[in-house]
Amino acid sequence: MTEAELATQHQRAASAVAGAGALLITAGAGMGVDSGMPDFRGPEGFWRAYPPYRALGLRFEQMANPRWFDKDPRLAWGFYGHRLTLYRKIAPHAGFAVLRRFASRLPHGAFVYTSNVDCHFQRAGFPPDRLVECHGTFEYFQCVSSCGVAPFPSEDFRIDVDPETFRARGPLPACPRCRGLARPNILMFGDFAWESSRADDQESRMHGWLAKVRADNAPLVVIEAGAGTAIPTVRRMGERLTQTAGATLIRINVREPEVPTGHIGIAQGALAALTAIEHRMTPA
């Protein structure tokens, strides 16, 4: 995409946001790259972040599997404990604040639908009751034994991880009801035990909000940032709303910016694209 083409798309996006009545923000892993999150695309990207797993021959999708909590809990919590610490340490980039400013202009504000499990939208100031974490979050745990307890806050629990082996040391998180092992309340690969009640409640609230937006005939804009086709949950949400709610889709994606005819694709990272769109916004 040339500079002239990018400028055209930025202006189209700015005009769409300026004319919106409501904003749905949909975000995948690419949204966090500008904050300094590791890029796990392909085994080499994963192994650069976690060298010990190269020696074990484990790719991200193999490691991100609930079976390790039964088979080798310290290996499992070494991986997830390191990610939990990383996500808490890294600050959300300035693009999150741009999205909040967009939302503040609109009669119906914004709702967030994200597959990211890092809790960065809340940390950036988005209200928890306007958020769907469709794959869960590290800020909640669940019981490995499925004893019936609802997902519970992870709060300030810290996992001591050996930096050489990426294995957990010391006490592991425990279920408050049965005192058995706890795990993150996130959807993993091959995960039939994910406790989805919290995410289900969030999604129900989002559909209630969308119903109000439709009832008011408010123009809906979807800004999608960093959502790829490998796990297409987030991309499908925005595309579905272009068909069912007449939404305008603004897709921000460095590698996969393709959009349905008539919509807006921007081949940039989230921070650069959002900053450029805001720059072209005219005062209300």
C-alpha positions as CSV (number, residue, x, y, z in Angstrom):
1,M,0.0,0.0,0.0
2,T,1.5,3.3,-1.1
3,E,1.6,6.5,1.0
4,A,-1.1,8.0,-1.2
5,E,-3.3,4.9,-0.7
6,L,-2.8,5.0,3.0
7,A,-3.7,8.7,3.2
8,T,-6.9,7.9,1.3
9,Q,-7.8,5.1,3.7
10,H,-7.0,7.2,6.7
11,Q,-9.3,10.0,5.5
12,R,-12.1,7.5,4.7
13,A,-11.7,6.0,8.2
14,A,-11.8,9.5,9.8
15,S,-15.0,10.4,8.0
16,A,-16.6,7.1,9.0
17,V,-15.8,7.6,12.7
18,A,-16.9,11.3,12.6
19,G,-20.2,10.2,11.2
20,A,-20.7,7.3,13.6
21,G,-23.3,7.0,16.4
22,A,-21.6,4.0,18.0
23,L,-18.2,2.2,17.8
24,L,-17.5,-1.5,18.2
25,I,-13.7,-2.0,18.7
26,T,-12.6,-5.5,17.8
27,A,-9.0,-6.5,18.6
28,G,-6.7,-9.4,18.1
29,A,-3.1,-10.1,19.1
30,G,-1.7,-7.5,16.7
31,M,-3.2,-4.8,18.8
32,G,-0.6,-5.5,21.5
33,V,2.5,-5.5,19.3
34,D,3.0,-1.7,19.6
35,S,2.9,-2.1,23.4
36,G,5.9,-4.5,23.2
37,M,4.0,-7.8,23.3
38,P,6.0,-10.7,21.7
39,D,4.9,-11.7,18.3
40,F,4.2,-15.5,18.3
41,R,3.6,-15.8,14.6
42,G,5.1,-19.1,13.5
43,P,7.4,-21.3,15.6
44,E,10.4,-19.1,15.2
45,G,8.6,-16.1,16.8
46,F,7.5,-18.2,19.7
47,W,10.9,-19.8,20.2
48,R,12.6,-16.4,20.3
49,A,10.4,-15.4,23.2
50,Y,10.7,-18.8,24.9
51,P,14.0,-20.5,24.0
52,P,13.6,-23.6,26.2
53,Y,10.6,-24.8,24.2
54,R,12.7,-25.0,21.1
55,A,14.7,-27.7,22.8
56,L,11.5,-29.5,23.7
57,G,10.2,-29.1,20.2
58,L,7.0,-27.4,21.5
59,R,5.2,-24.8,19.4
60,F,2.9,-22.2,20.8
61,E,-0.3,-24.1,20.0
62,Q,1.1,-27.2,21.6
63,M,2.2,-25.4,24.8
64,A,-1.0,-23.4,25.0
65,N,-3.0,-26.5,25.9
66,P,-4.8,-27.4,29.1
67,R,-3.3,-30.9,29.2
68,W,-0.1,-29.6,30.8
69,F,-2.0,-28.6,33.9
70,D,-2.6,-32.3,34.5
71,K,0.6,-33.7,33.0
72,D,3.2,-31.2,34.3
73,P,1.7,-28.3,36.3
74,R,5.0,-26.5,36.8
75,L,5.7,-26.5,33.1
76,A,2.2,-25.2,32.5
77,W,2.4,-22.4,35.1
78,G,6.0,-21.6,34.0
79,F,4.6,-20.7,30.6
80,Y,1.4,-19.0,31.7
81,G,3.0,-17.4,34.8
82,H,5.6,-15.7,32.7
83,R,2.9,-14.4,30.3
84,L,0.8,-13.1,33.3
85,T,3.8,-11.2,34.7
86,L,4.7,-9.8,31.2
87,Y,1.1,-8.6,30.5
88,R,1.0,-6.9,33.9
89,K,4.3,-5.2,33.4
90,I,3.8,-3.8,29.9
91,A,1.7,-0.6,29.5
92,P,-1.0,-0.3,26.8
93,H,0.2,1.9,23.9
94,A,-1.2,5.3,23.0
95,G,-3.6,3.8,20.4
96,F,-5.9,2.7,23.2
97,A,-6.3,6.3,24.3
98,V,-7.1,7.3,20.7
99,L,-9.9,4.8,20.7
100,R,-11.2,6.1,24.0
101,R,-11.3,9.6,22.5
102,F,-13.2,8.3,19.5
103,A,-15.7,6.7,21.8
104,S,-16.2,9.9,23.9
105,R,-17.5,11.7,20.8
106,L,-20.3,9.3,20.1
107,P,-23.9,9.2,21.4
108,H,-23.7,5.4,22.1
109,G,-20.0,5.4,23.0
110,A,-18.1,2.1,22.3
111,F,-18.0,-1.5,23.2
112,V,-14.9,-3.7,22.9
113,Y,-14.8,-7.3,21.6
114,T,-11.3,-8.8,22.0
115,S,-9.6,-12.1,21.8
116,N,-6.7,-10.7,23.8
117,V,-6.3,-12.0,27.4
118,D,-4.0,-9.3,28.7
119,C,-6.6,-7.0,30.3
120,H,-5.1,-4.0,28.5
121,F,-8.4,-2.4,27.5
122,Q,-9.4,-2.2,31.2
123,R,-6.0,-0.8,32.1
124,A,-6.4,1.8,29.4
125,G,-9.6,3.0,31.0
126,F,-12.4,1.2,29.1
127,P,-15.2,0.3,31.4
128,P,-15.5,-3.4,32.3
129,D,-19.2,-3.5,31.5
130,R,-18.5,-2.5,27.9
131,L,-16.1,-5.3,27.2
132,V,-16.2,-8.9,25.8
133,E,-13.1,-11.0,26.4
134,C,-14.1,-13.8,24.0
135,H,-11.2,-16.0,24.9
136,G,-11.1,-15.1,28.6
137,T,-8.5,-13.2,30.6
138,F,-5.4,-13.7,32.7
139,E,-7.0,-11.6,35.4
140,Y,-9.4,-14.5,36.3
141,F,-8.5,-18.1,37.2
142,Q,-10.7,-21.2,37.2
143,C,-10.4,-24.6,39.0
144,V,-8.6,-27.3,37.0
145,S,-10.9,-30.0,38.6
146,S,-14.1,-28.1,37.6
147,C,-15.4,-28.3,41.2
148,G,-18.2,-25.9,40.4
149,V,-16.6,-22.6,41.5
150,A,-17.1,-19.7,39.2
151,P,-14.1,-17.9,37.7
152,F,-12.4,-15.9,40.4
153,P,-10.0,-12.9,40.3
154,S,-6.3,-13.7,40.1
155,E,-5.7,-10.4,41.9
156,D,-2.0,-10.0,42.8
157,F,-1.0,-13.6,42.7
158,R,2.6,-13.9,41.4
159,I,4.2,-16.9,39.8
160,D,7.9,-17.4,40.4
161,V,9.3,-18.6,37.1
162,D,12.9,-20.0,36.6
163,P,14.2,-17.8,33.7
164,E,16.4,-20.6,32.4
165,T,13.9,-23.4,32.3
166,F,10.6,-21.5,32.3
167,R,9.3,-23.8,35.0
168,A,7.3,-22.5,37.9
169,R,8.8,-22.5,41.4
170,G,7.1,-22.1,44.7
171,P,3.4,-22.3,45.4
172,L,1.0,-22.6,42.5
173,P,-2.5,-20.9,42.3
174,A,-5.2,-22.8,44.2
175,C,-9.0,-23.0,43.8
176,P,-10.7,-21.2,46.7
177,R,-13.3,-23.9,47.1
178,C,-11.6,-27.3,46.8
179,R,-7.9,-26.0,47.2
180,G,-6.9,-28.0,44.1
181,L,-4.8,-26.5,41.3
182,A,-6.1,-23.4,39.4
183,R,-5.4,-22.3,35.9
184,P,-6.0,-19.1,33.9
185,N,-9.6,-18.6,32.8
186,I,-8.6,-18.4,29.2
187,L,-9.6,-20.5,26.2
188,M,-6.6,-22.7,25.2
189,F,-6.2,-25.0,22.2
190,G,-8.1,-28.3,22.5
191,D,-9.8,-26.8,25.6
192,F,-13.1,-28.5,26.5
193,A,-12.9,-27.4,30.2
194,W,-12.8,-23.6,29.7
195,E,-15.3,-22.0,32.1
196,S,-17.0,-19.5,29.7
197,S,-19.7,-18.1,31.9
198,R,-18.0,-14.8,32.4
199,A,-17.4,-14.3,28.7
200,D,-20.9,-15.4,28.0
201,D,-22.3,-12.7,30.3
202,Q,-20.1,-10.1,28.6
203,E,-21.3,-11.1,25.2
204,S,-24.9,-10.9,26.3
205,R,-24.4,-7.3,27.4
206,M,-22.8,-6.5,24.0
207,H,-25.8,-7.8,22.1
208,G,-28.1,-5.7,24.3
209,W,-26.0,-2.7,23.5
210,L,-26.1,-3.5,19.8
211,A,-29.9,-3.8,19.9
212,K,-30.1,-0.3,21.4
213,V,-27.8,1.0,18.7
214,R,-30.0,-0.6,16.0
215,A,-33.2,0.7,17.6
216,D,-31.9,4.2,17.5
217,N,-30.7,3.8,13.9
218,A,-27.3,4.9,15.0
219,P,-24.6,4.4,12.4
220,L,-22.3,1.7,13.6
221,V,-18.6,1.7,12.8
222,V,-16.3,-1.3,13.6
223,I,-12.6,-0.6,14.1
224,E,-10.8,-3.9,14.0
225,A,-7.1,-3.9,15.0
226,G,-4.6,-6.7,14.6
227,A,-7.0,-9.6,14.0
228,G,-5.6,-12.2,11.6
229,T,-7.2,-15.1,9.7
230,A,-5.3,-17.9,11.6
231,I,-7.9,-17.7,14.4
232,P,-10.7,-15.7,12.7
233,T,-13.1,-15.2,15.6
234,V,-12.6,-11.4,15.8
235,R,-12.5,-10.8,12.0
236,R,-15.8,-12.7,11.7
237,M,-17.5,-10.5,14.3
238,G,-16.9,-7.3,12.3
239,E,-17.7,-8.9,9.0
240,R,-21.0,-10.3,10.3
241,L,-22.1,-6.9,11.5
242,T,-21.5,-5.4,8.1
243,Q,-24.2,-7.8,6.9
244,T,-26.6,-7.8,9.8
245,A,-26.3,-4.2,11.1
246,G,-25.1,-2.3,8.1
247,A,-21.8,-1.5,9.9
248,T,-18.8,0.2,8.3
249,L,-15.7,-1.9,8.9
250,I,-12.3,-0.3,9.3
251,R,-9.7,-3.1,9.3
252,I,-6.2,-2.3,10.6
253,N,-3.8,-5.1,9.8
254,V,-0.2,-5.0,8.6
255,R,-0.3,-8.4,6.7
256,E,-4.0,-9.0,6.1
257,P,-5.9,-5.8,5.5
258,E,-8.3,-7.1,2.9
259,V,-11.9,-6.1,3.4
260,P,-15.3,-6.7,1.8
261,T,-16.2,-4.4,-1.0
262,G,-16.9,-0.8,0.1
263,H,-15.2,-1.1,3.5
264,I,-11.8,0.3,4.6
265,G,-8.6,-1.7,4.9
266,I,-5.4,-0.1,6.3
267,A,-2.1,-2.0,6.0
268,Q,-0.4,-0.6,9.1
269,G,0.1,-1.4,12.8
270,A,-2.6,-0.3,15.2
271,L,-0.8,2.7,16.8
272,A,0.3,4.2,13.5
273,A,-3.1,3.8,11.8
274,L,-5.1,5.1,14.8
275,T,-2.8,8.1,15.2
276,A,-3.2,8.9,11.5
277,I,-7.0,8.6,11.6
278,E,-7.3,10.9,14.6
279,H,-5.0,13.4,12.9
280,R,-7.5,13.7,10.1
281,M,-10.6,14.0,12.3
282,T,-12.3,17.4,12.2
283,P,-13.7,18.9,15.4
284,A,-17.3,18.1,16.0
